[in-house]
């Protein structure tokens, strides 16, 4: 079991993709990411995963991010992404693979994966 200090060691920004529009000249603008919330949480990595994809070695990082359950965090879905903004994984952007409430329903566990296309 993690201690309270370990539990909130990482700062993570959850982001939602916003579709691009039209620039008024018939060109489609690219989609962007916009912030939902920045929150502290504890990240437990799964180590050492590499696999061969399309003839090349692909390295990924997976792990579980645990955050406090709030109305904002419960509104986050798998279409969002998590970007580490502090801590040892600073700068890594991860896809959300699943979201599961903890047994006491006070926190949410986000299974994250970085280094692989969605």
Phi, psi and omega in degrees: 000140181279148172278168183300322179296319178292325185296326184245032185286338184248143171256130184229136175254121174272136183230149178243139179285133177247125182296141175288162180247209179250138182276006180090351179243016179088002179265137178274129178276146180290156176288158179228171177251137178236146185289136171265306181196150170247130188214157175270146179200171178255132181246128176246104182284153169259121189268155165067055178244115174226146178212162180266121178229128178051040175079006178228153180285126182244123180257133179232157173244131175232156176178179181244126176257126179251124179232160178293140179281121177223169175302325180289315182289330178288341178276351180285136178236180185291349176282345178280177173224162178244130179240121178288126182248357176199162180095186186293345181252018183313129178093347180279130176255130186234143173280149176267119181268327176199159180227123183226129175291148176289161183304327180274358176064019179264344182223167176238138174258121176255119173278119185247150175219132179238149175095013183212140180291152179279000000 
